[in-house]
Amino acid sequence: MRTFLHIALGALLCFLVAAASDAVWGMAHPYGAISNHDYPRIWIVSLEGSHGGQQYELRKGESKLLPYGQYEVSIPGTKTSFILFKNNRGTCDIGSMNGLLTVATNQNASVGMKVEGEPGGTRQTTPPWPGSPQGEAGGPGQSGK
């Protein structure tokens, strides 16, 4: 009985240490938000990673914390769609000024355009963020067009 108690307490201690380390890592590396300031609805679809194909909806005034990845952002009613490349701290603010789309990102995110006929349906038109393999001049994903 005493051995079983030691094993159970050890397992509980491991669980608590894992939960605490995850919480500390989350505070040190927060996710960056995608924010919708002016449009009634925005659809966001994850294009890669373990969360590939997952859809998110943002209504006017909402924000969503999303992890590292490549996302297709669509704005119904405006026929606008673009690709967002972001790391964990990347932020993207989507709004409208005088009826025109405005997209503001920080240094940890960038915007690309969707091109039909390209492998995967996308082509990167701006480097995603400094220091990444795609961010180097002439690196993969760079378009000479």
Backbone as CSV, one residue per row, in Angstrom:
resi,resn,N_x,N_y,N_z,CA_x,CA_y,CA_z,C_x,C_y,C_z
1,MET,0.825,-1.187,0.000,0.000,0.000,0.000,0.876,1.261,0.000
2,ARG,1.961,1.217,0.762,2.846,2.363,0.833,3.538,2.605,-0.511
3,THR,3.924,1.541,-1.202,4.547,1.661,-2.513,3.576,2.285,-3.511
4,PHE,2.343,1.833,-3.485,1.325,2.392,-4.376,1.145,3.889,-4.116
5,LEU,1.138,4.293,-2.859,0.988,5.700,-2.497,2.165,6.525,-3.026
6,HIS,3.385,5.988,-2.923,4.558,6.696,-3.447,4.465,6.856,-4.964
7,ILE,4.037,5.813,-5.647,3.897,5.881,-7.106,2.832,6.902,-7.493
8,ALA,1.704,6.878,-6.804,0.618,7.819,-7.103,1.049,9.261,-6.837
9,LEU,1.744,9.505,-5.740,2.220,10.856,-5.438,3.275,11.314,-6.448
10,GLY,4.131,10.404,-6.892,5.122,10.737,-7.918,4.461,11.125,-9.232
11,ALA,3.427,10.371,-9.622,2.701,10.694,-10.850,2.008,12.047,-10.729
12,LEU,1.411,12.316,-9.590,0.749,13.598,-9.361,1.761,14.742,-9.398
13,LEU,2.921,14.541,-8.799,3.963,15.562,-8.814,4.439,15.838,-10.244
14,CYS,4.621,14.793,-11.043,5.019,14.968,-12.446,3.968,15.769,-13.209
15,PHE,2.704,15.458,-12.977,1.617,16.179,-13.636,1.638,17.661,-13.250
16,LEU,1.819,17.955,-11.971,1.845,19.347,-11.512,3.040,20.109,-12.080
17,VAL,4.204,19.470,-12.139,5.391,20.118,-12.699,5.186,20.396,-14.188
18,ALA,4.611,19.447,-14.923,4.351,19.647,-16.350,3.363,20.794,-16.572
19,ALA,2.308,20.847,-15.788,1.316,21.916,-15.921,1.935,23.275,-15.590
20,ALA,2.761,23.333,-14.570,3.399,24.594,-14.182,4.387,25.064,-15.248
21,SER,5.178,24.144,-15.807,6.139,24.542,-16.833,5.427,24.999,-18.101
22,ASP,4.307,24.378,-18.442,3.521,24.811,-19.595,2.962,26.215,-19.365
23,ALA,2.505,26.491,-18.161,1.967,27.818,-17.835,3.060,28.881,-17.907
24,VAL,4.242,28.582,-17.398,5.356,29.535,-17.440,5.778,29.778,-18.881
25,TRP,5.870,28.730,-19.698,6.241,28.888,-21.102,5.197,29.732,-21.826
26,GLY,3.918,29.504,-21.537,2.851,30.278,-22.165,2.913,31.755,-21.819
27,MET,3.303,32.076,-20.600,3.430,33.488,-20.213,4.648,34.133,-20.867
28,ALA,5.706,33.367,-21.059,6.922,33.909,-21.661,6.812,34.027,-23.177
29,HIS,5.966,33.215,-23.808,5.809,33.202,-25.265,4.328,33.321,-25.629
30,PRO,3.741,34.486,-25.450,2.303,34.612,-25.726,2.006,34.563,-27.221
31,TYR,0.821,34.073,-27.547,0.377,34.074,-28.937,-0.004,35.492,-29.334
32,GLY,0.245,35.835,-30.589,-0.195,37.120,-31.114,-1.613,36.987,-31.652
33,ALA,-2.343,38.075,-31.628,-3.755,38.047,-32.008,-3.971,38.505,-33.443
34,ILE,-5.025,37.972,-34.034,-5.574,38.495,-35.278,-6.839,39.233,-34.870
35,SER,-6.946,40.507,-35.246,-8.057,41.344,-34.791,-8.867,41.871,-35.965
36,ASN,-10.177,41.851,-35.830,-11.106,42.400,-36.819,-11.705,43.672,-36.229
37,HIS,-11.380,44.814,-36.817,-11.854,46.082,-36.271,-13.128,46.591,-36.934
38,ASP,-13.312,46.358,-38.240,-14.391,47.039,-38.957,-15.346,46.158,-39.751
39,TYR,-14.990,44.927,-40.052,-15.835,44.109,-40.922,-16.820,43.276,-40.104
40,PRO,-18.043,43.069,-40.616,-19.039,42.293,-39.867,-18.566,40.878,-39.547
41,ARG,-17.817,40.265,-40.476,-17.365,38.887,-40.276,-16.108,38.638,-41.106
42,ILE,-15.167,37.917,-40.523,-13.952,37.492,-41.218,-13.777,36.004,-40.962
43,TRP,-13.435,35.253,-42.012,-13.166,33.817,-41.880,-11.670,33.593,-41.968
44,ILE,-11.148,32.766,-41.071,-9.726,32.420,-41.050,-9.620,30.904,-41.108
45,VAL,-8.834,30.395,-42.064,-8.638,28.954,-42.218,-7.152,28.662,-42.094
46,SER,-6.800,27.757,-41.195,-5.415,27.341,-41.023,-5.024,26.451,-42.194
47,LEU,-3.864,26.716,-42.795,-3.442,25.979,-43.984,-2.394,24.913,-43.715
48,GLU,-1.812,24.869,-42.537,-0.736,23.906,-42.291,-0.639,23.563,-40.818
49,GLY,0.233,22.627,-40.514,0.496,22.250,-39.125,-0.541,21.308,-38.558
50,SER,-0.453,21.094,-37.268,-1.359,20.165,-36.596,-2.779,20.693,-36.555
51,HIS,-2.945,21.987,-36.761,-4.275,22.588,-36.757,-4.745,22.910,-38.176
52,GLY,-4.149,22.256,-39.193,-4.494,22.499,-40.588,-5.962,22.239,-40.885
53,GLY,-6.575,23.130,-41.639,-7.972,22.997,-42.012,-8.944,23.523,-40.973
54,GLN,-8.442,23.917,-39.822,-9.322,24.429,-38.777,-9.804,25.824,-39.164
55,GLN,-11.098,26.087,-38.945,-11.693,27.369,-39.312,-12.027,28.185,-38.077
56,TYR,-11.843,29.490,-38.213,-12.171,30.421,-37.145,-13.014,31.541,-37.744
57,GLU,-13.916,32.073,-36.958,-14.738,33.197,-37.391,-14.514,34.358,-36.428
58,LEU,-14.264,35.526,-37.003,-14.112,36.730,-36.187,-15.205,37.717,-36.563
59,ARG,-15.981,38.124,-35.601,-16.978,39.171,-35.824,-16.335,40.524,-35.526
60,LYS,-17.018,41.587,-35.878,-16.497,42.942,-35.691,-16.119,43.173,-34.225
61,GLY,-14.897,43.649,-34.018,-14.420,43.946,-32.673,-13.786,42.775,-31.946
62,GLU,-13.758,41.585,-32.542,-13.195,40.406,-31.883,-11.732,40.198,-32.268
63,SER,-11.018,39.481,-31.410,-9.637,39.069,-31.657,-9.515,37.588,-31.346
64,LYS,-8.558,36.930,-31.990,-8.328,35.505,-31.761,-6.829,35.278,-31.661
65,LEU,-6.401,34.618,-30.586,-4.995,34.274,-30.413,-4.723,32.982,-31.170
66,LEU,-3.839,33.039,-32.153,-3.543,31.872,-32.980,-2.047,31.579,-32.961
67,PRO,-1.677,30.291,-33.022,-0.259,29.918,-32.990,0.424,30.101,-34.345
68,TYR,1.706,29.746,-34.372,2.543,29.757,-35.567,1.821,29.098,-36.727
69,GLY,1.904,29.663,-37.899,1.320,29.000,-39.053,1.033,29.930,-40.209
70,GLN,0.396,29.331,-41.185,-0.014,30.025,-42.395,-1.533,29.965,-42.440
71,TYR,-2.174,31.103,-42.620,-3.625,31.192,-42.562,-4.163,31.899,-43.795
72,GLU,-5.299,31.417,-44.290,-6.011,32.137,-45.341,-7.096,32.962,-44.667
73,VAL,-7.076,34.256,-44.911,-8.039,35.178,-44.318,-8.982,35.637,-45.421
74,SER,-10.285,35.441,-45.230,-11.292,35.829,-46.217,-12.295,36.776,-45.578
75,ILE,-12.686,37.790,-46.341,-13.672,38.751,-45.865,-14.885,38.654,-46.778
76,PRO,-15.955,37.968,-46.323,-17.152,37.833,-47.151,-17.758,39.202,-47.459
77,GLY,-18.352,39.311,-48.629,-18.980,40.564,-49.028,-18.032,41.499,-49.750
78,THR,-16.729,41.350,-49.537,-15.753,42.201,-50.219,-14.973,41.414,-51.267
79,LYS,-15.170,40.107,-51.298,-14.443,39.218,-52.215,-12.932,39.364,-52.032
80,THR,-12.518,39.552,-50.804,-11.104,39.721,-50.477,-10.590,38.486,-49.764
81,SER,-9.408,38.032,-50.187,-8.778,36.890,-49.552,-7.268,37.083,-49.633
82,PHE,-6.573,36.804,-48.554,-5.120,36.893,-48.563,-4.548,35.850,-47.617
83,ILE,-3.247,35.631,-47.724,-2.548,34.653,-46.907,-1.765,35.405,-45.832
84,LEU,-1.884,34.928,-44.604,-1.159,35.517,-43.477,-0.146,34.500,-42.978
85,PHE,1.123,34.905,-42.917,2.193,34.086,-42.361,2.527,34.679,-41.003
86,LYS,2.490,33.877,-39.938,2.800,34.433,-38.617,3.512,33.416,-37.753
87,ASN,4.377,33.916,-36.867,4.908,33.049,-35.832,4.067,33.268,-34.584
88,ASN,4.435,32.659,-33.469,3.591,32.730,-32.273,3.305,34.153,-31.819
89,ARG,4.246,35.057,-31.992,4.054,36.430,-31.522,3.551,37.368,-32.610
90,GLY,3.283,36.843,-33.789,2.810,37.677,-34.885,1.408,38.211,-34.638
91,THR,1.197,39.485,-34.970,-0.130,40.085,-34.835,-0.585,40.621,-36.180
92,CYS,-1.890,40.683,-36.363,-2.476,41.201,-37.594,-3.755,41.944,-37.232
93,ASP,-3.822,43.222,-37.591,-5.012,44.039,-37.372,-5.659,44.303,-38.721
94,ILE,-6.914,43.894,-38.861,-7.646,44.035,-40.114,-8.728,45.082,-39.910
95,GLY,-8.748,46.064,-40.793,-9.732,47.131,-40.666,-10.070,47.731,-42.012
96,SER,-10.749,48.850,-41.971,-11.183,49.540,-43.173,-10.995,51.036,-42.971
97,MET,-10.481,51.703,-44.009,-10.345,53.152,-43.962,-10.868,53.709,-45.279
98,ASN,-11.892,54.524,-45.217,-12.536,55.090,-46.409,-12.956,54.000,-47.389
99,GLY,-13.420,52.878,-46.865,-13.895,51.786,-47.702,-12.813,50.875,-48.244
100,LEU,-11.558,51.112,-47.910,-10.450,50.284,-48.383,-9.938,49.407,-47.250
101,LEU,-9.548,48.192,-47.610,-9.004,47.244,-46.642,-7.663,47.738,-46.115
102,THR,-7.478,47.674,-44.806,-6.178,47.959,-44.198,-5.758,46.741,-43.382
103,VAL,-4.527,46.316,-43.576,-3.968,45.185,-42.838,-2.641,45.643,-42.246
104,ALA,-2.529,45.580,-40.931,-1.296,45.979,-40.251,-0.743,44.775,-39.495
105,THR,0.538,44.475,-39.725,1.189,43.365,-39.030,2.406,43.905,-38.281
106,ASN,2.864,43.136,-37.298,4.117,43.500,-36.644,5.257,42.769,-37.348
107,GLN,6.464,42.844,-36.793,7.633,42.233,-37.438,7.601,40.708,-37.419
108,ASN,6.646,40.099,-36.725,6.556,38.646,-36.627,5.485,38.052,-37.530
109,ALA,4.968,38.833,-38.457,3.940,38.347,-39.380,4.062,39.099,-40.695
110,SER,3.544,38.511,-41.768,3.514,39.192,-43.059,2.337,38.676,-43.865
111,VAL,2.047,39.392,-44.927,0.894,39.086,-45.763,1.387,38.698,-47.144
112,GLY,0.763,37.688,-47.733,1.046,37.266,-49.091,-0.239,37.205,-49.874
113,MET,-0.128,36.921,-51.165,-1.338,36.845,-51.975,-1.586,35.424,-52.422
114,LYS,-2.844,35.115,-52.662,-3.236,33.795,-53.127,-3.198,33.811,-54.648
115,VAL,-2.461,32.864,-55.235,-2.319,32.797,-56.681,-2.787,31.434,-57.144
116,GLU,-3.761,31.411,-58.038,-4.255,30.145,-58.578,-3.182,29.521,-59.462
117,GLY,-3.086,28.203,-59.428,-2.137,27.482,-60.264,-0.793,27.238,-59.604
118,GLU,-0.493,27.899,-58.522,0.750,27.665,-57.792,0.604,26.398,-56.955
119,PRO,1.695,25.678,-56.673,1.600,24.529,-55.771,1.043,24.965,-54.420
120,GLY,0.017,24.310,-53.987,-0.618,24.683,-52.728,-1.546,25.869,-52.863
121,GLY,-1.609,26.474,-54.063,-2.517,27.582,-54.300,-2.038,28.917,-53.760
122,THR,-0.806,28.987,-53.255,-0.348,30.259,-52.698,1.052,30.579,-53.188
123,ARG,1.358,31.842,-53.180,2.722,32.278,-53.449,3.039,33.368,-52.439
124,GLN,4.161,33.251,-51.849,4.562,34.235,-50.853,5.103,35.455,-51.578
125,THR,4.587,36.625,-51.245,5.047,37.839,-51.908,5.883,38.719,-50.999
126,THR,5.892,38.436,-49.721,6.741,39.171,-48.787,7.371,38.164,-47.842
127,PRO,8.578,38.415,-47.364,9.176,37.470,-46.418,8.372,37.432,-45.132
128,PRO,8.200,36.243,-44.533,7.355,36.143,-43.359,7.867,36.902,-42.151
129,TRP,9.137,36.787,-41.795,9.681,37.515,-40.645,11.190,37.393,-40.675
130,PRO,11.877,38.346,-40.109,13.342,38.325,-40.138,13.911,37.074,-39.488
131,GLY,14.938,36.526,-40.129,15.636,35.384,-39.560,15.066,34.040,-39.950
132,SER,13.889,34.006,-40.595,13.328,32.723,-41.005,13.960,32.321,-42.329
133,PRO,13.942,31.021,-42.679,14.545,30.596,-43.940,13.909,31.292,-45.142
134,GLN,12.593,31.531,-45.098,11.933,32.189,-46.208,12.208,33.689,-46.212
135,GLY,12.671,34.231,-45.108,12.898,35.662,-44.997,14.210,36.124,-45.606
136,GLU,15.101,35.197,-45.936,16.368,35.556,-46.537,16.158,35.864,-48.013
137,ALA,16.916,36.801,-48.554,16.769,37.180,-49.956,17.010,35.973,-50.847
138,GLY,16.098,35.741,-51.762,16.219,34.623,-52.683,15.905,33.287,-52.067
139,GLY,15.405,33.258,-50.855,15.092,32.004,-50.177,13.854,31.353,-50.738
140,PRO,13.508,30.165,-50.245,12.335,29.475,-50.727,11.091,30.331,-50.552
141,GLY,10.226,30.279,-51.543,8.970,31.009,-51.456,9.055,32.416,-52.017
142,GLN,10.263,32.892,-52.336,10.384,34.230,-52.888,9.979,34.196,-54.350
143,SER,9.308,35.202,-54.774,8.852,35.278,-56.151,9.659,36.336,-56.881
144,GLY,10.131,35.998,-58.043,10.854,36.961,-58.849,9.936,37.763,-59.743
145,LYS,8.651,37.498,-59.669,7.691,38.174,-60.551,7.180,39.431,-59.917
